[in-house]
Amino acid sequence: MFENLDPLLRIFWFVAIPTSLIFVIQTIMTFIGVDATDGLDADFDGDLSHAEAPFQLFSLRNLINFLLGFSWTGISFFTTIENKTLLIGLAFLVGSAFVYFFFLIIKQVQKLAEDNTFKIDNTLHQTAEVYLAIPERKSGKGKVMISVKGAFHELDAMTEYEKIPSHTMVKVVKIMNGNVLIVETL
């Protein structure tokens, strides 16, 4: 079957078939959670990893994406575009576009990865509502409801002044012992 094809079309097919199989395997592995990294370890002593770089340009996944776009564009437009240089150029541009679009997708997915762990330090200088009355001058603890990064937390609170009744709005001025908020009325 392949013996009668034009040599350039044969090359496109020989690239497209294994690349498509590898792409399907990568996709299945990604969805079942086996795919843990975006690249392969390099066999040379060059530092290609950058702490702030979310995307490796030279990785197996990007090579597969490039070859997928390159080969299938070449196959698709082989009979339409007779100029072989133009065809290879178009295939190269589409392969590069596949890598670029993958970069955009990864960038958008990384925006979803946000650290929403609760840190009591994030309550400092925030407003809260007294949930359980706070006794005067650090003579006991009350409770406040405070929103941090969109989640409500019920935390112990004390005051350095007069008693603060329930449903009063307060401001966090200090954190004592790493887990008790010192508040004052607004």
C-alpha positions in Angstrom: 0.0 0.0 0.0 2.7 2.5 1.0 5.1 1.5 -1.8 3.1 3.3 -4.5 2.8 6.6 -2.6 4.8 9.7 -3.2 7.9 9.7 -0.9 6.8 12.9 0.9 3.3 11.5 1.5 4.8 8.2 2.7 6.9 10.2 5.2 3.8 12.0 6.5 2.1 8.6 7.0 5.1 7.0 8.7 5.1 9.9 11.1 1.3 10.1 11.6 0.6 6.5 12.5 3.0 6.0 15.4 2.5 9.6 16.6 -1.3 9.1 16.7 -0.9 5.9 18.6 1.4 7.5 21.2 -1.0 10.4 21.5 -3.9 8.1 22.2 -1.8 6.2 24.8 -0.7 9.5 26.4 -4.3 10.7 26.5 -5.6 7.5 28.1 -2.8 7.6 30.6 -3.6 11.2 31.5 -7.2 10.5 32.1 -6.6 7.4 34.3 -3.9 9.3 36.3 -0.8 7.5 35.2 0.8 10.5 33.5 2.6 12.3 36.2 4.9 14.6 34.4 5.0 16.8 31.3 8.5 15.7 30.1 11.3 13.2 30.1 14.5 13.4 32.1 17.3 14.7 29.9 20.3 12.5 29.2 22.7 15.5 29.4 23.9 17.9 32.1 21.8 20.9 31.1 19.4 22.6 33.4 16.2 22.9 31.4 13.9 23.2 34.5 13.1 26.6 35.7 11.2 27.1 39.0 8.7 29.5 37.4 8.4 27.9 34.0 5.0 26.1 33.8 5.8 24.6 30.4 8.8 22.7 29.0 9.3 23.5 25.3 11.3 20.4 24.7 9.3 17.5 26.0 7.9 14.2 24.7 4.4 15.6 24.9 5.3 18.7 22.8 7.1 16.6 20.3 4.1 14.3 19.9 1.8 17.4 19.6 4.1 18.9 16.9 4.4 15.7 14.9 0.6 15.1 15.2 -0.2 18.5 13.7 2.7 18.3 11.2 1.9 14.9 9.8 -1.9 15.1 9.6 -1.7 18.5 8.0 0.7 17.1 5.4 -1.6 14.2 4.7 -4.7 16.3 4.6 -3.4 18.9 2.2 -1.1 16.7 0.0 -3.5 16.6 -2.9 -4.7 20.2 -2.5 -1.3 21.9 -2.3 1.0 20.9 -5.1 4.0 23.0 -4.0 5.9 20.6 -1.6 7.8 23.5 0.1 4.6 25.3 0.8 3.0 22.1 2.1 5.9 21.4 4.4 5.8 25.0 5.6 2.1 24.8 6.3 2.6 21.5 8.1 5.3 23.1 10.2 3.1 26.0 11.1 0.2 23.8 12.1 2.5 21.6 14.2 3.9 24.7 15.9 0.3 25.9 16.5 -0.5 22.5 18.2 2.4 23.1 20.7 1.2 26.7 21.2 -2.4 25.7 21.9 -1.2 23.0 24.3 0.8 25.7 26.1 -2.4 27.9 26.3 -4.4 25.0 27.7 -1.8 24.1 30.3 -1.6 27.8 31.3 -5.4 27.9 31.9 -5.4 24.7 33.8 -2.7 26.0 36.1 -4.8 28.9 37.0 -7.2 26.5 38.5 -4.5 25.2 40.9 -4.9 27.7 43.7 -3.7 27.2 47.3 -6.8 27.6 49.4 -5.4 26.2 52.6 -6.5 28.1 55.7 -3.7 30.1 57.3 -4.7 32.1 60.4 -2.3 34.9 59.4 -4.8 35.7 56.5 -7.3 36.9 59.1 -5.1 39.8 60.3 -6.8 43.2 59.6 -10.0 41.4 58.3 -13.5 42.0 59.6 -15.5 39.4 61.3 -18.9 39.0 63.0 -19.0 38.0 66.7 -20.7 34.6 66.9 -20.4 34.0 70.6 -20.1 37.1 72.9 -16.5 37.9 73.8 -15.8 38.7 77.5 -13.9 41.9 78.5 -10.2 42.4 78.8 -9.0 38.9 77.9 -10.9 37.3 80.7 -12.2 34.6 78.4 -12.8 33.6 74.8 -15.7 34.1 72.5 -16.1 33.1 68.9 -16.1 35.0 65.6 -17.2 34.0 62.1 -14.7 35.2 59.5 -14.4 34.7 55.8 -11.0 33.9 54.4 -10.6 33.2 50.7 -14.4 32.7 50.3 -14.7 30.1 53.2 -16.2 30.9 56.6 -14.3 29.9 59.7 -15.4 29.9 63.3 -12.4 31.0 65.4 -11.7 31.7 69.1 -11.4 35.5 69.8 -10.6 37.7 72.7 -10.6 41.5 73.2 -8.4 44.0 75.2 -11.4 46.3 75.9 -15.1 45.9 77.0 -17.3 42.9 76.3 -18.4 42.5 72.7 -21.9 41.2 72.2 -23.0 38.7 69.5 -23.7 39.9 66.0 -21.2 42.8 66.4 -18.8 43.5 63.5 -15.1 43.5 64.7 -11.7 43.8 63.2 -8.8 41.4 63.8 -5.9 43.4 65.2 -3.5 40.6 66.5 -3.1 36.9 66.6 -2.2 35.4 70.0 -0.6 32.0 70.6 -1.0 31.3 66.9 -4.7 30.4 67.2 -6.7 33.1 69.1 -7.7 36.3 67.4 -7.5 39.6 69.3 -10.3 41.8 68.0 -11.8 45.2 68.5 -15.1 46.7 67.5 -15.3 48.7 64.3 
